[in-house]
Amino acid sequence: MAVMKPSPSVHITHIGTATSITQIDNLTILTDPYFSPEGTEWIGRSGAKLVNSYHPPLGLEDLPSIDLILLSHEDHKDNLDDLGRQLLNGRHVFTTTDGARGLAPRKGVRGMKPWETTSVQIGGGPGYDITATPCQHLPGGECIGFIITAEHLGTTNGKPNALYFSGDTVYIEELAQIKELFHVSVALFSLGKATVPRPGGGTLQNTMDGRQAVQLMRDIEPNVVVPLHFEGWSLFKEGRDGIEAVVKEEGVQDRFKFLAPGICTKSSFAMISPWFSPKSTAGGSGDTGEESRPANTSPDCAFSTHDLSTPSTGWQLDDFVLDPGYVASREELRWLMLNTAQTAPSSPVHGDSFVSGVDSQGGEDPSSTQEETSHLLSQGRRTEYFKNYISQVAPWLDMFDSSRAFGMQVPLLAQTSPALLCAILAISARQMERKEASNGMSTPQKSFDSLELYQESIRLLTPLLEAHDQAVIPICVILCCLEMMSASARDWRRHLEGCAALFDAFQVHGFCGGLLQAVFWCHARMDLCGALISDGTQSTIIPPIAWLPPGTDEANARQCFQKMQSPDMHANYAVYLCAKACELISDRTHYDELGVSNGCTAEVFSCRWTRLWDDLQAWVDERPPELLPLQTVESRPFPQILYLHWAAISSNQLFHTACILLLGSLPRRQSPIPGVVGSSIWHAKRICGISLTNPHHGCLNNAIQPLWLAGRLLTHESEHSILVDLIRDIESTTGWGTCWRIPDLGAAWGYSVRKPSRSEHSRVNSSRDTRTG
């Protein structure tokens, strides 16, 4: 299979008004930062009261690391509010000359005049040229737009490929000069027909309307125009509907791309727009079926609040993760999932009907399905991966599912679903490759069966995604698990977002029944790990309320789980409660430290804390026999706690994890919790003891974040040594990347943890083989 190579790419997220995040390979740009909530009022210079009627989908806490800010003007609140001003300190900021004086004495602010060019280089990355462009906004005020070019972005017909941000301006003929100097690959237009009262009577338009945008588009001929600045304020007189009507009437709808707020969308620096072909429509669909295929992307396109969390920067990516073919395929899959979710019709799914749907959709006999992979694998190699999937991989996917959906249903469905077959062979191959790498065995010539199977699964999956076929859901989750196996902590949540969007679009939740219910809870456990990685700054991607049946009051969550009368669902209840703990701490962090108006006052926090603590104690008191320990030995330094049921292992660990989280954020007026249950150290040693006593692979790889939280509380070096050996053993045994947490623990303990020598590494592996042989 041919390996795809990445090309210069641009990822754009429209946050609201003229605020957007643009990522050009290694550079992250923020435009006109505005983050105030819905209902914010501002009195303009004309005396008119302006009211914001939307809430930004992203807050300051959700932003990636920003490299530079393009500020068209600093004297209007809808382009730079008080929250946005917090982002200016210590960053490269380019704005007007008046604006630079108004923002003094910030050393990173550079004032520019129209057609002036300056250069910037961030860290050791490539250099970028920034050219200011003229604007006509309000009389007596300065405003500029910006053009960004770079040598590595290439040229078209001898002119440098460019990103253009118009700034707040009406149409002016002078802007036609842009075409003479640059090939604009992507243009961000501030529209909305913003109109304010004129002093002495009448009104003044100060940003483009749809017809002016069409005229400017024809003047500078960009590949694609991304409209900004058209909704959310009372001074905007032309919204999205009006703009779309104009561009359709003018016959240029193929050149305008409206972005869903808060959703990252990709393009590239190329002669033909990767979003659209000439026959495509404004909705992104066209006659050829090719228009919506994304361009290849670089590995540095991710952004979310995990960039602000504190996992180890010493995480070593393996060759698979760095392979350009993998990077391109991963981004293509993510884009396809998000696009499918945005365009899918609302249709609840049910597990029983889903299984028959897959069979009928596949419509193939097992022999034809096997032929789909014959060009990738020999029969013997395929059998080896299948055996490994059933014996090693499926058990940790089925950890909370006694009916073994991944171990029984999925392999049977794969016999008539080529995309599903490639997915399970890919994850099995990846697990074997990871185990070999952790044991010092390199993959020959950096060749990965898992990569070819992963890419083939995506190829087969694409038409199902484009057809909004619900059969994609388990396939996508399995591919997500493959990605997570060696993902950097900084990328963890990014890998989960596509599947989360599919769950929302197809109304899949934790009580929908059948295979999809099992698939949901598999994803929920990974989602929870992502929240734990954030260390109190984030909740789960899918809010816990969406885990429950639609319309359920969160106050009735306990009753929902109790009605199921299932050990598996009681274990899943522990996952839910731990997610609620992450949500509570994140809400309080955002309210208390970031000033987010989410209602989590001290009083509300205390009430929620008490209710959640009571629910946790009820969970442990109401455990069914299957979730109780078979034997407990209070040994030192860690207790030995043995469980028979797979779900019992992790669910009890998550109970202790949630307790540590809550005890670490005790409300100020809360009385100390009596007994051992009120001791974080007691819970921490329980977490470690459970993993040391129960070697189930699925429970071990799901234990890494609880072990990290617990390990930070340990004080004795002998305890540290045991925990470090355990973490190394988990990676070696399961193939999941876990050792990146060791430097984080060393930082918490105040010393650097020594890496094992080759002889020590061999002894550990030999010891493990003896125990498991």
Stockholm file with secondary structure:
# STOCKHOLM 1.0

chainA/1-773         MAVMKPSPSVHITHIGTATSITQIDNLTILTDPYFSPEGTEWIGRSGAKLVNSYHPPLGLEDLPSIDLILLSHEDHKDNLDDLGRQLLNGRHVFTTTDGARGLAPRKGVRGMKPWETTSVQIGGGPGYDITATPCQHLPGGECIGFIITAEHLGTTNGKPNALYFSGDTVYIEELAQIKELFHVSVALFSLGKATVPRPGGGTLQNTMDGRQAVQLMRDIEPNVVVPLHFEGWSLFKEGRDGIEAVVKEEGVQDRFKFLAPGICTKSSFAMISPWFSPKSTAGGSGDTGEESRPANTSPDCAFSTHDLSTPSTGWQLDDFVLDPGYVASREELRWLMLNTAQTAPSSPVHGDSFVSGVDSQGGEDPSSTQEETSHLLSQGRRTEYFKNYISQVAPWLDMFDSSRAFGMQVPLLAQTSPALLCAILAISARQMERKEASNGMSTPQKSFDSLELYQESIRLLTPLLEAHDQAVIPICVILCCLEMMSASARDWRRHLEGCAALFDAFQVHGFCGGLLQAVFWCHARMDLCGALISDGTQSTIIPPIAWLPPGTDEANARQCFQKMQSPDMHANYAVYLCAKACELISDRTHYDELGVSNGCTAEVFSCRWTRLWDDLQAWVDERPPELLPLQTVESRPFPQILYLHWAAISSNQLFHTACILLLGSLPRRQSPIPGVVGSSIWHAKRICGISLTNPHHGCLNNAIQPLWLAGRLLTHESEHSILVDLIRDIESTTGWGTCWRIPDLGAAWGYSVRKPSRSEHSRVNSSRDTRTG
#=GR chainA/1-773 SS CCCCCCCCEEEEEEEETTEEEEEETTEEEEESCCCCCTTCEEECTTSCEEEBCCCCSSCGGGCCCCCEEECSCSSCTTTSCHHHHTTTTTSEEEEEHHHHHHHTTCTTEEEECTTCEEEEECTTSCEEEEEEEECCCSTTCCCEEEEEECGGGCEETTEEEEEEECCSCCCCGGGGHHHHHCEEEEEEEECSCBEEECTTSSEEECSCCHHHHHHHHHHHCCSEEEEESCSSBTTBCCCHHHHHHHHHHTTCGGGBCCCCTTCCEEEESSSSCSSCCTTCCTTSCCSSSCTTCCCCCCTTCCCSGGGGSCCCTTCCCCHHHHCHHHHHHHHHHHHHHHHHHHHCCCCCCCHHHHHHHHHHHHCCCHHHHHHHHHTTSCHHHHHHHHHHIIIIIHHHHTTTCTTCIIIIIHHHHHTTCHHHHHHHHHHHHHHHHHHHHHTTCCCGGGCCHHHHHHHHHHHHHHHHHHTTCTTHHHHHHHHHHHHHHTCCGGGHHHHHHHHHHHHHHTTCCTTSCHHHHHHHHHHHHHHHHHHHHTTTSCCCSSCGGGGSCTTCCGGGHHHHHHHHCCHHHHHHHHHHHHHHHHHHHHHHHHHHHSCCCSSCCHHHHHHHHHHHHHHHHHHHHTCCGGGSCSEEECCSSSCEEECSSHHHHHHHHHHHHHHHHHHTTCCTTCCCCCSGGGCHHHHHHHHHHHHHHCCCHHHHHTTHHHHHHHHTTCCCHHHHHHHHHHHHHHHHHHCCCCTTHHHHHHHHHTSCCCCCCHHHHHHHHHHHHHHHC
#=GC SS_cons         CCCCCCCCEEEEEEEETTEEEEEETTEEEEESCCCCCTTCEEECTTSCEEEBCCCCSSCGGGCCCCCEEECSCSSCTTTSCHHHHTTTTTSEEEEEHHHHHHHTTCTTEEEECTTCEEEEECTTSCEEEEEEEECCCSTTCCCEEEEEECGGGCEETTEEEEEEECCSCCCCGGGGHHHHHCEEEEEEEECSCBEEECTTSSEEECSCCHHHHHHHHHHHCCSEEEEESCSSBTTBCCCHHHHHHHHHHTTCGGGBCCCCTTCCEEEESSSSCSSCCTTCCTTSCCSSSCTTCCCCCCTTCCCSGGGGSCCCTTCCCCHHHHCHHHHHHHHHHHHHHHHHHHHCCCCCCCHHHHHHHHHHHHCCCHHHHHHHHHTTSCHHHHHHHHHHIIIIIHHHHTTTCTTCIIIIIHHHHHTTCHHHHHHHHHHHHHHHHHHHHHTTCCCGGGCCHHHHHHHHHHHHHHHHHHTTCTTHHHHHHHHHHHHHHTCCGGGHHHHHHHHHHHHHHTTCCTTSCHHHHHHHHHHHHHHHHHHHHTTTSCCCSSCGGGGSCTTCCGGGHHHHHHHHCCHHHHHHHHHHHHHHHHHHHHHHHHHHHSCCCSSCCHHHHHHHHHHHHHHHHHHHHTCCGGGSCSEEECCSSSCEEECSSHHHHHHHHHHHHHHHHHHTTCCTTCCCCCSGGGCHHHHHHHHHHHHHHCCCHHHHHTTHHHHHHHHTTCCCHHHHHHHHHHHHHHHHHHCCCCTTHHHHHHHHHTSCCCCCCHHHHHHHHHHHHHHHC
//
